[in-house]
């Protein structure tokens, strides 16, 4: 579905929505670049190229005309800025998850109290300049799960995406997919530039985040996501987001 903006002149337009847990925004695309921020809850964005999990204090950048769906884990307070295409030239033309600084967070929340920002209004032009300055300084966060193309690799990936807590080894999964372990390892590396082990690690971390957003305890989220211990999950969470799961969601 093409979600066309009715405002063709404003540099930035906004959208403020709250969604219940489990809500899914169906496949659609926009004619503007999109910065989607959740001040509460976790979002899962899916495109033809991959899957991104966006926890609080992070945002996802979705370029114009990229078809995507958004699934809510926990109740989600979504705040969105729509920018004219190529307005934020420093950001990539692919989806990515970015860190949101304290200043950028406040800029997003304040801007979303307005319907739009126009460069013809002086104070709004100044606000736009600060937003663009903050976007130039953002840091990408590795919370992406790239999609595969080869049917054998896709089969293995789909088994694990259906149940991220599946503890079967790659060799066992390969027998189901009808491929050798070496072939699957090569396909993951060639197609997405990521080892199978790293891909599986990302899948488990992202699943753990979704479960935490839905109210699960850390130990339950860890075991359901395939970690042998909660400490292993906490270690990976800290590596990705800089703090423990308990501290992160308490701050939220």
C-alpha positions as CSV (number, residue, x, y, z in Angstrom):
1,X,0.0,0.0,0.0
2,X,1.3,3.5,-0.9
3,X,0.9,5.9,2.0
4,X,1.2,9.2,0.2
5,X,1.8,12.4,2.2
6,X,-0.8,15.1,1.7
7,X,1.7,17.8,2.7
8,X,4.0,18.4,-0.2
9,X,5.7,21.6,1.1
10,X,6.8,21.0,4.7
11,X,10.3,19.8,5.2
12,X,9.2,17.5,8.1
13,X,5.8,16.1,8.9
14,X,4.9,14.1,12.0
15,X,2.8,11.2,13.2
16,X,1.9,10.3,16.8
17,X,0.3,6.9,17.5
18,X,0.0,4.5,20.4
19,X,-0.5,0.8,19.6
20,X,-1.5,-2.2,21.7
21,X,0.8,-5.2,22.1
22,X,0.7,-7.5,19.0
23,X,-0.6,-4.9,16.6
24,X,0.8,-5.2,13.1
25,X,0.9,-2.3,10.6
26,X,0.6,-4.1,7.2
27,X,2.9,-3.9,4.3
28,X,3.2,-0.3,3.0
29,X,5.6,2.4,1.9
30,X,5.9,6.2,1.9
31,X,7.0,8.9,-0.4
32,X,9.1,10.4,2.4
33,X,12.1,9.2,4.4
34,X,10.9,8.1,7.8
35,X,12.5,8.2,11.3
36,X,10.4,6.0,13.6
37,X,11.0,6.2,17.4
38,X,9.3,4.3,20.2
39,X,9.4,6.0,23.6
40,X,7.7,2.8,25.0
41,X,7.7,-0.8,23.7
42,X,9.7,-2.7,21.0
43,X,9.0,-2.6,17.3
44,X,10.0,-5.2,14.7
45,X,10.4,-3.8,11.2
46,X,10.5,-6.2,8.2
47,X,11.4,-5.4,4.6
48,X,12.3,-7.6,1.7
49,X,16.0,-7.2,2.7
50,X,15.9,-8.0,6.4
51,X,14.4,-7.6,9.9
52,X,15.2,-4.9,12.4
53,X,14.3,-4.9,16.1
54,X,14.0,-1.4,17.6
55,X,14.0,-1.1,21.5
56,X,13.3,2.1,23.4
57,X,16.0,4.8,23.1
58,X,16.7,3.6,19.5
59,X,15.0,4.6,16.2
60,X,14.7,3.0,12.8
61,X,15.5,4.9,9.6
62,X,13.3,3.8,6.7
63,X,14.1,5.5,3.3
64,X,11.3,6.5,1.0
65,X,9.6,3.8,-1.0
66,X,11.0,0.9,1.1
67,X,8.0,-1.4,1.7
68,X,7.8,-2.5,5.3
69,X,5.6,-3.9,8.1
70,X,5.9,-3.0,11.8
71,X,4.9,-5.4,14.6
72,X,4.5,-4.2,18.2
73,X,5.9,-6.1,21.2
74,X,4.4,-4.7,24.3
75,X,2.3,-1.5,24.1
76,X,4.2,0.9,21.8
77,X,4.2,4.7,21.9
78,X,5.4,5.5,18.3
79,X,6.6,8.9,17.3
80,X,7.5,9.4,13.6
81,X,9.2,12.2,11.6
82,X,8.7,12.1,7.9
83,X,11.4,14.0,6.0
84,X,11.5,15.1,2.4
85,X,13.5,12.5,0.4
86,X,17.2,13.1,0.5
87,X,16.7,15.9,3.1
88,X,19.0,14.0,5.5
89,X,21.6,13.2,3.0
90,X,24.1,11.7,5.5
91,X,21.8,8.8,6.4
92,X,21.9,5.7,4.2
93,X,19.5,4.6,1.6
94,X,18.9,1.4,3.4
95,X,17.0,0.7,6.7
96,X,19.1,0.8,9.9
97,X,18.7,1.1,13.6
98,X,20.3,4.2,15.1
99,X,21.1,5.4,18.6
100,X,18.9,8.3,19.8
101,X,20.7,10.9,21.9
102,X,18.9,12.6,24.8
103,X,18.7,15.8,22.7
104,X,17.4,14.0,19.6
105,X,14.8,12.2,21.7
106,X,13.5,15.5,23.0
107,X,13.6,17.0,19.5
108,X,11.5,14.1,18.2
109,X,9.0,14.3,21.1
110,X,8.6,18.1,20.7
111,X,8.3,18.0,17.0
112,X,5.6,15.4,17.2
113,X,3.5,17.9,19.1
114,X,3.4,19.9,15.9
115,X,1.8,18.8,12.6
116,X,4.8,19.9,10.5
117,X,7.9,22.0,10.2
118,X,8.4,24.5,7.4
119,X,11.6,26.1,6.3
120,X,9.7,29.3,5.5
121,X,9.0,29.9,9.2
122,X,12.2,31.1,10.9
123,X,12.0,29.4,14.2
124,X,11.0,26.1,12.5
125,X,13.9,26.5,10.1
126,X,16.2,26.7,13.1
127,X,14.6,23.6,14.7
128,X,15.0,21.7,11.4
129,X,18.7,22.6,11.4
130,X,19.2,21.2,14.9
131,X,17.4,18.0,14.0
132,X,19.6,17.6,10.8
133,X,22.7,18.3,12.9
134,X,21.7,15.5,15.3
135,X,21.0,13.1,12.5
136,X,24.5,13.7,11.0
137,X,26.0,12.5,14.3
138,X,24.0,9.3,14.8
139,X,25.6,5.9,15.4
140,X,24.2,2.8,13.8
141,X,23.3,-0.2,16.0
142,X,23.7,-3.8,14.8
143,X,20.2,-5.0,15.4
144,X,19.5,-6.3,11.9
145,X,18.8,-9.8,10.7
146,X,19.5,-9.8,6.9
147,X,17.4,-12.1,4.7
148,X,18.8,-14.9,2.6
149,X,18.1,-16.0,-0.9
150,X,19.3,-19.6,-1.4
151,X,16.4,-22.0,-0.7
152,X,18.7,-24.2,1.5
153,X,19.8,-21.3,3.7
154,X,16.3,-19.9,3.8
155,X,15.0,-23.3,5.0
156,X,17.5,-23.3,7.9
157,X,16.7,-19.6,8.7
158,X,12.9,-20.2,8.7
159,X,13.2,-23.1,11.1
160,X,15.0,-20.9,13.6
161,X,12.9,-17.8,13.0
162,X,9.8,-19.9,13.8
163,X,11.4,-21.0,17.0
164,X,14.5,-18.9,18.0
165,X,14.8,-21.1,21.1
166,X,15.5,-24.2,19.0
167,X,18.8,-25.7,20.4
168,X,19.5,-28.1,17.5
169,X,23.0,-27.8,16.1
170,X,23.7,-26.5,12.6
171,X,24.6,-30.1,11.5
172,X,21.2,-31.3,12.7
173,X,19.4,-28.4,10.9
174,X,21.3,-29.1,7.7
175,X,20.1,-32.6,7.6
176,X,16.5,-31.3,7.6
177,X,17.4,-28.7,4.9
178,X,19.1,-31.3,2.7
179,X,22.4,-29.4,2.6
180,X,25.9,-29.9,4.0
181,X,27.1,-27.9,7.0
182,X,29.9,-26.4,4.9
183,X,27.4,-25.3,2.2
184,X,25.2,-23.5,4.7
185,X,28.1,-21.8,6.4
186,X,29.4,-20.7,3.0
187,X,26.0,-19.4,1.9
188,X,25.5,-17.3,5.0
189,X,28.9,-15.7,4.6
190,X,28.5,-15.1,0.9
191,X,24.9,-13.8,0.9
192,X,24.8,-11.6,4.0
193,X,28.5,-11.2,5.1
194,X,27.7,-12.9,8.4
195,X,28.6,-16.3,9.8
196,X,25.7,-18.6,10.7
197,X,26.7,-18.4,14.3
198,X,26.6,-14.6,14.3
199,X,23.2,-14.6,12.5
200,X,21.8,-17.0,15.1
201,X,23.2,-14.9,17.9
202,X,21.4,-11.8,16.5
203,X,18.2,-13.8,16.1
204,X,18.3,-14.8,19.8
205,X,19.1,-11.4,21.0
206,X,16.3,-9.8,19.1
207,X,13.8,-12.4,20.3
208,X,14.9,-11.8,23.9
209,X,14.3,-8.0,23.4
210,X,10.8,-8.7,22.2
211,X,10.0,-11.0,25.1
212,X,11.3,-8.4,27.6
213,X,9.1,-5.8,26.0
214,X,6.1,-8.1,26.5
215,X,6.9,-8.3,30.3
216,X,8.9,-11.5,30.5
217,X,11.6,-11.9,33.2
218,X,15.2,-11.9,32.1
219,X,15.7,-15.6,32.8
220,X,12.5,-16.6,30.9
221,X,13.5,-14.4,28.0
222,X,16.9,-15.9,27.9
223,X,15.8,-19.5,27.9
224,X,13.0,-19.0,25.5
225,X,15.4,-17.3,23.1
226,X,17.8,-20.3,23.1
227,X,20.4,-19.1,25.6
228,X,21.7,-21.8,27.9
229,X,22.0,-19.3,30.8
230,X,20.6,-15.9,31.6
231,X,24.2,-14.6,32.1
232,X,24.9,-15.4,28.5
233,X,21.9,-13.4,27.4
234,X,22.8,-10.5,29.7
235,X,26.4,-10.5,28.3
236,X,25.1,-10.2,24.7
237,X,22.5,-7.6,25.6
238,X,25.2,-5.5,27.3
239,X,27.5,-5.8,24.3
240,X,24.8,-4.6,22.0
241,X,23.1,-1.9,24.1
242,X,25.7,-0.9,26.7
243,X,23.8,-2.0,29.8
244,X,21.9,-5.0,31.3
245,X,18.3,-5.9,30.3
246,X,17.0,-5.0,33.7
247,X,18.6,-1.6,33.8
248,X,17.7,-0.8,30.2
249,X,13.9,-1.5,30.6
250,X,13.8,0.0,34.0
251,X,15.2,3.3,32.5
252,X,12.5,3.1,29.9
